[in-house]
Amino acid sequence: MVYDAVNKTITTERLVLRLFQETDAPAVTRMCNNYNLYKSTLNLPYPYSIEDALGWIALHQDNFNADRFYEFAVTDKASGELYGAVALSNNQRFSNGEIAYWIGEEYWGKGYATEAARAVIDFAFEVKGFHKVFARYFQSNPASGKVMQKMGMKEEGVLIEQVKKEGRFEDLVCYGIIHSAG
């Protein structure tokens, strides 16, 4: 993981994580206007419109600059193609943050979520000095849990029927990783 503070990018073996731009809105809309993605995410609206994408992207620069939230576009290092997003909240008071990610369905199963999330965890620990990073996923979406396990996160517990999605209560499985300095 290489972080470029000037350009706000993280580079990995196959990916460049960068801030979203307005020109990403059509691709974001296409990927997010997908029921299979919607049903496995907590806050994504469905159907998803270009206005949703533009409104979401408009917040990123200020959130990043204020150290509130870091939202990165997950892109191909060679072609620049957009694959999805990875985000990290910053709870400065407790020196931790929550990581969240989504990848467009056509790119599932290629390891992009794991590679991007691993890089953002490194960013959290090495650049931002976090003590802990945590994540949650719907128990009905075990693929997201596999990503968390591959990042070295450990299951910390299950919040039973914590959120309501499509008229059903969903369990949230909680994972975390503590920074082990040196």
C-alpha positions as CSV (number, residue, x, y, z in Angstrom):
1,M,0.0,0.0,0.0
2,V,1.4,3.4,-1.0
3,Y,-0.4,6.5,0.1
4,D,0.0,9.7,-1.8
5,A,-1.2,12.5,0.5
6,V,-1.1,15.2,-2.2
7,N,-3.4,13.4,-4.6
8,K,-5.3,11.5,-1.8
9,T,-4.7,8.1,-3.5
10,I,-3.8,4.7,-2.3
11,T,-2.0,2.3,-4.7
12,T,-2.0,-1.5,-4.3
13,E,-0.8,-4.3,-6.6
14,R,-3.8,-4.1,-8.9
15,L,-5.8,-1.0,-7.8
16,V,-5.7,2.7,-7.3
17,L,-8.1,4.0,-4.6
18,R,-8.9,7.7,-5.3
19,L,-11.5,10.2,-4.5
20,F,-14.7,10.0,-6.6
21,Q,-15.3,12.6,-9.2
22,E,-18.5,13.8,-10.8
23,T,-17.6,11.9,-14.0
24,D,-17.9,8.7,-12.0
25,A,-21.6,9.3,-11.4
26,P,-22.9,7.3,-14.4
27,A,-20.8,4.2,-13.5
28,V,-21.8,4.5,-9.8
29,T,-25.4,4.7,-10.8
30,R,-25.2,1.7,-13.1
31,M,-23.5,-0.4,-10.4
32,C,-25.6,0.7,-7.5
33,N,-29.0,0.4,-9.3
34,N,-28.7,-3.3,-8.7
35,Y,-31.0,-5.2,-6.4
36,N,-28.3,-7.8,-5.4
37,L,-26.0,-5.0,-4.2
38,Y,-28.9,-3.1,-2.5
39,K,-30.0,-6.1,-0.4
40,S,-26.5,-6.6,1.0
41,T,-25.9,-3.0,2.0
42,L,-27.2,-0.9,4.9
43,N,-27.7,2.6,3.4
44,L,-27.8,2.2,-0.3
45,P,-31.2,3.4,-1.8
46,Y,-33.0,1.4,-4.5
47,P,-33.7,2.2,-7.2
48,Y,-30.5,4.3,-7.4
49,S,-30.5,7.4,-9.5
50,I,-27.8,9.7,-11.0
51,E,-29.0,12.3,-8.5
52,D,-28.2,9.8,-5.7
53,A,-24.7,9.3,-7.1
54,L,-24.0,13.1,-7.6
55,G,-25.3,13.9,-4.1
56,W,-23.1,11.2,-2.5
57,I,-20.0,12.2,-4.4
58,A,-20.5,15.9,-3.6
59,L,-19.8,15.2,0.1
60,H,-16.6,13.3,-0.2
61,Q,-14.0,16.1,-0.6
62,D,-15.2,18.0,2.5
63,N,-15.5,14.8,4.6
64,F,-12.0,13.8,3.6
65,N,-10.5,17.2,4.3
66,A,-12.2,17.4,7.7
67,D,-11.0,13.9,8.7
68,R,-14.5,12.7,9.2
69,F,-14.9,10.1,6.5
70,Y,-12.6,8.8,3.8
71,E,-14.4,7.4,0.7
72,F,-12.4,6.0,-2.1
73,A,-13.3,4.9,-5.6
74,V,-11.8,1.4,-6.2
75,T,-10.3,1.5,-9.7
76,D,-8.2,-0.6,-11.9
77,K,-4.5,0.4,-11.8
78,A,-3.9,0.0,-15.5
79,S,-7.2,1.0,-17.1
80,G,-8.8,3.3,-14.5
81,E,-12.0,1.3,-14.7
82,L,-14.3,1.8,-11.6
83,Y,-15.0,-1.4,-9.7
84,G,-16.7,0.0,-6.5
85,A,-16.1,1.9,-3.3
86,V,-14.4,1.5,0.1
87,A,-15.0,3.9,2.9
88,L,-13.6,4.5,6.4
89,S,-15.2,6.6,9.1
90,N,-13.0,8.4,11.6
91,N,-14.0,8.4,15.3
92,Q,-11.2,10.5,16.5
93,R,-12.4,10.4,20.1
94,F,-11.9,6.6,20.3
95,S,-9.1,6.3,17.7
96,N,-11.2,3.9,15.5
97,G,-13.3,3.8,12.5
98,E,-15.7,1.6,10.6
99,I,-14.8,0.3,7.2
100,A,-17.5,-0.4,4.5
101,Y,-17.2,-1.4,0.9
102,W,-19.2,-2.4,-2.2
103,I,-18.1,-3.8,-5.5
104,G,-20.2,-3.8,-8.7
105,E,-21.8,-7.2,-9.2
106,E,-19.9,-7.8,-12.5
107,Y,-16.6,-7.6,-10.6
108,W,-17.6,-9.9,-7.7
109,G,-15.3,-12.8,-6.9
110,K,-12.0,-11.2,-8.1
111,G,-10.6,-10.2,-4.7
112,Y,-11.1,-6.4,-5.3
113,A,-13.0,-5.8,-2.1
114,T,-10.3,-7.6,0.0
115,E,-7.4,-5.9,-1.7
116,A,-9.0,-2.4,-1.4
117,A,-10.2,-3.0,2.2
118,R,-6.8,-4.3,3.3
119,A,-5.2,-1.1,1.9
120,V,-7.6,1.1,3.7
121,I,-6.9,-0.7,7.0
122,D,-3.2,-0.1,6.4
123,F,-4.1,3.6,5.7
124,A,-6.1,3.7,9.0
125,F,-3.2,2.3,11.0
126,E,-0.1,3.6,9.3
127,V,-1.3,7.1,8.0
128,K,-4.2,8.0,10.4
129,G,-2.9,6.3,13.5
130,F,-6.1,4.4,14.4
131,H,-6.1,1.8,17.2
132,K,-8.9,-0.2,15.7
133,V,-11.0,-0.7,12.6
134,F,-14.3,-2.5,12.7
135,A,-17.0,-3.6,10.2
136,R,-20.5,-5.1,10.2
137,Y,-22.3,-7.2,7.7
138,F,-25.8,-8.7,7.3
139,Q,-25.7,-12.3,8.4
140,S,-27.6,-13.1,5.2
141,N,-24.5,-11.9,3.2
142,P,-21.6,-14.3,4.3
143,A,-19.4,-13.2,1.3
144,S,-18.8,-9.9,3.1
145,G,-17.8,-11.8,6.2
146,K,-15.3,-13.8,4.1
147,V,-13.7,-10.5,3.0
148,M,-13.4,-9.4,6.7
149,Q,-11.8,-12.7,7.6
150,K,-9.3,-12.4,4.7
151,M,-8.3,-8.9,6.1
152,G,-7.4,-10.5,9.4
153,M,-10.5,-9.2,11.2
154,K,-12.0,-11.3,14.0
155,E,-15.6,-11.8,14.7
156,E,-16.6,-9.9,17.9
157,G,-20.3,-10.8,18.1
158,V,-23.7,-10.6,16.5
159,L,-26.3,-7.9,17.0
160,I,-29.6,-9.8,16.8
161,E,-32.2,-8.3,14.6
162,Q,-30.4,-4.9,14.7
163,V,-31.7,-3.3,11.5
164,K,-34.8,-3.6,9.4
165,K,-34.3,-4.1,5.7
166,E,-37.3,-4.7,3.3
167,G,-39.6,-5.3,6.2
168,R,-37.4,-8.0,7.8
169,F,-35.1,-7.6,10.8
170,E,-31.5,-8.5,10.0
171,D,-28.7,-9.7,12.3
172,L,-25.5,-7.7,12.0
173,V,-22.2,-9.6,12.4
174,C,-19.5,-7.5,13.9
175,Y,-15.8,-7.8,13.1
176,G,-12.8,-5.9,14.2
177,I,-9.0,-5.7,14.0
178,I,-6.6,-4.0,16.5
179,H,-3.4,-2.3,15.3
180,S,-0.4,-4.3,16.5
181,A,2.4,-1.8,16.3
182,G,5.8,-3.2,15.4
